Amino acid sequence: MNEHQAKIDESLWPALRWLGYGGWAPFAVLLLSAWQLGGLWTQALLIYAVAIVSFVGALSWAWALALPDLSADMRRRLLAWSVVPCLLACAAALLPSPTQWVALAAVYALTWFMDWRHNAALAWPQAWLRLRLQLSLGAIASLILAATWGL
């Protein structure tokens, strides 16, 4: 077992799942609204996609601060990484459509990959990584559909 083993209280899993899947629901609602109505709904989807991947990146900041036994090097890497998803997502949002959607999907994929990679040091429960993967795939699918539908 890793010395930095991250533990999640079993009683929190239902809330984590509800909040996680609930956070994916706006992707679906905004995507369908943008497809049918365009305009502000498309902008709302873009803003939501940038906000969520920024939030997910910021989790690394929290881990760097919350896990007291991390090496200084790992703490610095997590802090540095924590701002990258936001910066990449903001840059992607400035691209023309459909490139912006594909670029945002790539940011989501990279963010999940980095969580998976950091797991070697953080040792998150497998259920956390599975949930993160499912939510990331849902977001990526929404963004690829936005690109495919020409939003």
Secondary structure, DSSP 8 states (H G I E B T S, - for coil): --TT-----GGGHHHHHHHHHHHHHHHHHHHHHHHHH-THHHHHHHHHHHHHHHHHHHHHHHHHHH-TT--HHHHHHHHHHHHHHHHHHHHHHTS-TTHHHHHHHHHHHHHHHHHHHHHHHH---HHHHHHHHHHHHHHHHHHHHHHHTT-
